[in-house]
Amino acid sequence: MILAVLCALLLWFIPLAASAQSATSSLLVKLAAGLSPEQQAEVIARNGGLEISSIPALRLHVIQVAPADLPQVLPRYQADPQVVHAEENKTRQSQAFPADPLYPNQWSLPKIGWDLVFGNVTPTGSAIVAVLDTGVDAQHPDLAGNVIPGTSILDGSSGTTDPSGHGTWVAGIAAAQTNTLEGIAGVAYAGVRIMPVTVLDANGLGQDSDVIAGVVWAADHGADVIVMAFSNPGFSQNLQDALDYAWSKNVVLVAATGNDALNTPTFPAGDRGVMGVAGTDPNDTLVPFSNHGQGVFIAAPATDIQTTEIGDAYSVINGTSAAAAIVAGAAAFMKAVDPTLTNGIIVGRLARMADPAGTQDQTGNGRINMARAMADTGTDFIQPAGAPPVGDGGPFVGPYRAAATNINTATTLNAIASPLSSGQTSVSFSGRVDSVPSGTPPPAGSQVDLEFRTFIAACNGSFATTASALTDASGNFSGTFTAQTTFASYSYRADFLQVNVGGGGGTTWQKSTSACRTVDVGPSVTFNATNLGSDVAASTAVLSVTIGAGSPMTVTKGDLPKSFAAVSGTTISYSYNSPIASTSATKQYRWSTTAGTGSASGQTAQSGSFSASANSSVIADYKTQFQLTFAQSGIGGDSTGTVVTVAGSGKTAAVLPFSAFFDSGATVTYAYTDPVPSTVTGKRYTLTTPAASPASPITVSGAATITGTYKVQFQLTFAQSGIGGDSTGTVVTVVGSAKTAAVLPFSDWFDSGSSVTYSYSDPVASTVTGKR
């Protein structure tokens, strides 16, 4: 079958000249002790620049400043009495620095710790990375000498030409020649050769059979690493068998997860034994286009990646193809440095030493850190489990994560908070550190560094406080800190910044995940709303909540049920919105009733307030409403008076069509006026049918439009002159109806455009003999 093998095709590429970016400068500013968060912000505001990060334990703030402003901004900070000292944020680099002219554009290399390895590690062995792709331009000056003959499954050639360019991109990222006066630096800067295996055509498409043959050929011809920068959502057992074969021959397998922004597995990234690679940006955030989910084992940079282009050129590209090439280059370099390493040990070190980035679902074990993987001496043998149907993702082997005592989760922390008379809050915390998934604690005396952020609403705001504690032999730790806040209610997020394994002087440390952890302080107050349908968008505001002297907070449909923590005695105010819009313009929800429990017992209104003294809840019930529209047709602007009466309210033609929302199940009565008078003498409007549809009364079950259809009528008057009271018999016959002088003048209404026949009698008889 065709593997719609979309070369995890870099969603786009940027010509080199377009990739240049202006440089930025930054300052390191240490503030005086005892400043509140507001005072700290004031110092930065008055002196200039943008705070981009901080180290609270040192009262140190990193301030980004435009290079042109640096000479003016730095002296202002240095002269500020609330600043201990300020200096330019200097860039430090390893002793060795590659001579490649485009290296300054390769942000991804220092991001993965490459600059800490280059110049300090020289491979004593060699390794081969097989690039299964569209071929490789072996004549490119940054690749020539690093490319060995491979094969083309498509035409039997050596694979050393590339009609597409995609394979050349991947090869350059993984192992371009380094420390030359040409182009870029490769991740594998020495000891690694590229073996092209062409399995995709010039359009980036290939069949399963070609890919399978390429995997087996590479495994049989000395490949230490196979990189597959393509993806397809369809699982193939035959492809899995080929990959199992390559794994059994000690080959490290790497594949791109793809660029469709989906959380469903793709293959070969999701196959057993393959490191599926997702893409991250300079902030270690999953790039929007990267696939994620069970097929992700690890992540690497995937945006603005400098690489080789066919025709002796260079490009800047984006995509998980680039991320996979980075991981493949690092794995091949590790093999070249220590040829005794097995594929499982290389995979284990890369996974265990990865830096946290995003969530496990997004980046698997985290973003690759080449320097830490090179320094690791662990020998755990790890084989990627693959995604269904062969596995459930992972395994996830690090880093150390914080776990709560007596709570079966690795993302929460026990904490008890007590308000202080100063308006601050004392928090006692405890927890446990273990390794995931083995559950093994670090050595006793390992230092746990935490950052607590104080909020008026759960995980929405920031006043940072740091705290540290040491673990016991079981990994347990505890301590206290004082939250700096002026708010009357609190919740906390604990970011476990690092665990210093073996104590403060330990040789290694691991960053943990930065998941939001909320700790209730005092009574919990939960707000909810019932009977809001799925047609209410998650972003729709349902109510606002004000806690103490804080600002009103908007709670959306997607937030519900929403819980807040409040110090006992704090006033909680709320106001539910009504009506609540639906995604359908003819449907909405109106507030109906409110019910409260705990401190909120007795709350029945749409808006209210209460003092929090116990765990409480406030729940509003909403009723569904549908729009009924009443309209008319046929009535002109000369009408006067009521056209339709809806639920006792008269509506003239000037306000029609008239729309209103009514509760589902309610009974609505209406009546169209017949006839409707006109301001023009002798003209009126009358219904063409006795009643509109649906007929009144209506039981509301959905939106409806009711229309009264009218026609124009004019008044015709038939009269006589000259006939006295002694006449007898018919004077005029109108549409077959005889009229005597006694009933004349006679008037009646007739439809506009209709034909009316009449005939005056001649002669008209008299009751007087001999007279007519």
Secondary structure, DSSP 8 states (H G I E B T S, - for coil): -EEB-B----SEEEEGGGG-----EEEEEEE-TT--HHHHHHHHHHH--EEEEEEGGGTEEEEEE-GGGHHHHHHHHHH-TTEEEEEE------S-----TTGGG-THHHHTTHHHHTTT---SS-EEEEEEES---TTSTTTTTTB---EETTTSS-S---SSSHHHHHHHHHH---SSSSS---SS-SSEEEEEEE-S-TTS-EEHHHHHHHHHHHHHTT-SEEEE--BBS---HHHHHHHHHHHHTT-EEEEE--SS---S--BTTTSTTEEEEEEE-TTS-B-TT---STT-SEEEE-SSEEEEETTTEEEEEESHHHHHHHHHHHHHHHHHH-TT--HHHHHHHHHHT-B--S-HHHHTT-B--HHHHHH-----------STTT--S-------EEE-TTSS-SS--EEEEEE-TTS-EEEEEEEEEE-TTT-----TT-EEEEEEEEESSTTSS--EEEEEEE--TTSEEEEEEEE----SS-EEEEEEEEEEETSTT-SEEE-----------S-EEEEEEES--TTS-TTSEEEEEEETTS--EEEEGGG-SEEEE--TT-EEEEEE-SSEE-SSTTEEEEEEEEEEEGGGTT--SSEEEEE--S-EEEEEEEEEEEEEEEEEES--TTB-SEEEEETTEEEEGGG-SEEEEEETT-EE-EEE-SSEEBSSTTEEEEESSSS-SS-SSEE-SS-EEEEEEEEEEEEEEE--SS--TTB-SEEEEETTEEEEGGG-SEEEEEETT----EEE-SS--BSSTT--
